[in-house]
Amino acid sequence: MNEMTEKYIASHLFEKREEDFEHASLDREIAFYDSICAGNIELVRVFMQPLCSEGCGVLSEDSLRNLKYHFVVLAAIIARTCINKGMTPEEAYSLSDYYIMKADKCTNEPDLRDVHKEMIEGYTDKMRIIKLSGICSKQVVSAIDYIANHLHSRVLLEDAAEQLRLSPAYLSRLFKKETGIPFSEYVNKMKTEEASALLLYTEHTDTEISNLLAFSSQSYFIKIFRKHFSMTPKEYKRRYKIPVFNADTKK
């Protein structure tokens, strides 16, 4: 199974589950912006909602213009959120201007939705680079990018080294020197962080999350999760998951 197929299957599974999931919208919205600022593209795709999704106000009776107005609002929020997390105002506002101008030229909804996706992923990529710049060498930044883009499959040092055209031994030494932890431990850290978000903001079961993140077994997933959070996934979900309320729930 190639990389594109793996990403499509993972994305499809998330979207299918999310279609019927009634959630705490504000909590999820905060998680969406946090995932952009963290440069975590996989979580961004989990939390991203369609432009002007259900619950948004109507800003124009013209459907395309309504989408464009919501696009401008979203661009402004993302720009300011990224500034608060380290992006320079010049870069944030330049990106915002660029995407708004591009959206303004759209003459149909599908094209505008494509720009919406491009903007969100563009800001996420920029924030990931900002988080890593000045901290790690180009090789380690590339290795971390490789890990982030393969969280839904087995992530092996040998495969990353081959991708980066480095020897596994050299990459292993360099990675630990610059990050302070071994490559495999960093992989598990990234996977458990994503697992914790999925536990809180989706209805995926422990088994589904273990499979989505390509852990060798559910027992190994629980072991690694407990190591990082000092509790099992079920305990974490019970302790931190925010209850979902709907309008018909009686007080």
Buried (B, 14 or more C-beta within 10 A) or exposed (E): EEEEEBBEEBBEBBEEBBEEEEBBEEBBBBBBBBBBBBBBBBBBBBBBBEBBEEEBEEBEEEEBEBBBBBBBBBBBEBBBBBBEBEBEEEBBBEBBEEBBEBBEEBEEBEBBBEBBBEBBBBBBBBBBEBBBEEEBEEBBBBBBBBBBBBBBBEBBBEBBBEBBEBEBEEBBEBBBEBBEEEBEBBBBBBBBBBBBBBBBBBBBBBEBBBBBBBBEEBEEBBEBBBEBBEBBBEEBBEEEEEEBEEEEEEE
